[in-house]
């Protein structure tokens, strides 16, 4: 009987410890610029930009690493003096391994919401390439059509990832969907 209780306790402890590990996010980052060696990089939760919530690490051998258990929409940023060396990157700190590259065109993925976030970023870049020239040329109706198609794709993506998810709520907050 004692052996069964010890076995159940050990199995429970193992299961609890593995569940805790699964809730942790791990951001494996690379930077493109050689000028960033030994510089600080920051993980800033949107809406919680105070020092108590911001995490920072130093870049070594073009790499950096963050881990934690708080699940937020965040931005990975370089220091103010290095911002021209890499584009800020939105990232969802959801459980799992997240892989990011910081450079002129920063990118990320590896977890469901971060993969979807990269799709949205690519969609945004494509929209900007078309919308800006149309708008600048005075072709307002065409620019408005491009913008509405972009909003619809954003709403569709938010629904697909779940409007209650971190990414879904973020996207719906950017472009609230009008009542139909």
Buried (B, 14 or more C-beta within 10 A) or exposed (E): EEEEEEEEEEEEEEEEEEEEEEEBBBBBBBBBBEEBEEBBBBBBBEEEEEEEBBBBBEBEEBEBEBBBEEBBBBBBBBEEEBEEBBBBBBBBBBBBEBBBBBBEEBBBBBBBBBBBBBBBBEBBEEBEEBBEEBBEEEEEEBBEBBBEBBBEBBBEBBEEBBBEBBBBBBBBEEBEEEEE
